[in-house]
Amino acid sequence: MSIRIIILFILIASIVITEGCSDLRQADLLLAERIMEENADSALVILDNMDTGNLDRSEFLYFALLYTQAQVKTGMCIKSDSLIYIC
């Protein structure tokens, strides 16, 4: 195999992996939103288990909105408005 084919393979594989992770994060956010009205506690568990370090700006803003909504619906005491401020 030539070095060009190996580099091309690595590049394509990294793009596919990155897109797959993004789809999973978006699926978690959409699932949390879908179940928010009837199962806010379950939505909060989904959001708590997400790795927010890999979210892009729009995904993080969506996460912050859903997380704050889940906290309010579960009756949690919100001590800081930093997530609301981000939005």
N, C-alpha and C positions, 0 to 999 in steps of 0.2 A: 504494500500500500504506500502510496506517496504521502508525503507530509500534508499536501493540500487537501487530500481526501479526509485525512484524520482531523485536520483543523475544521473543515466544513462539517463533518459529523459532530464534533464537539459543539460547534456554534449552533447547529440545528437542535441538538439535544438540550442545550441550555435554554433556548427559546421555548421549546415545548414544555420543559419543566417549569419555567417561570410562568407561562400562561396557565398551566395546570394549577399551580398554587394560587394564582389570582382568582381563578374560577372557584376554588374551594372556599377562599375567604368570602367571596361574594355570595356563595351559596349559604354559608353560615349566617351572614348578615340578613339575607332574604328570609331564611328560616326563622330567625329571631323576630323579624318584623311580622311574619305571618302568624306566629303563635302568641304574640305580645298581648292581644286583647283578652284571651281566655287563659293563658298560662304564662303570665309575666315572670313568675319565678323560674320557669324552665328557660325562658328567653334570657334571663339574667345569667343562668348557668352557662348557656352557650356563649354569651358575650364574655363572661369571666374567663372562659377557657381559650379565648382567642389570643393569638400572639399579635399584639398591636404594633410591634416594632417593624413589621413588614408591610403595613398598610400604606397605600399612597394617600395623598391629601384628601381626595374625595371619599375614599373608603374610611379614613379616620374620622372625618366629619360625620359621615353616616353612622359609624360606630358610636361616636360621642352622643349623637341624638338618641339612638336606640338605647344606649346604656342609661342615660338620664331618664328616659321614659320608663325603662324597666325598674329603676330605683324608685321612682315616684309611685308606680302602680303596685309595687310590693311593700310600700309603706316605709321604705328605708329613710333614715335621717340623712339628708344630704348636707354635709358640713362645709363643702367647698363648691363654689360655682365655676370652678376652673374649666370643666368640660363644657358647660353652657357658654362660657366666655369664648371658647375656641370657635364655636359655631357662629 
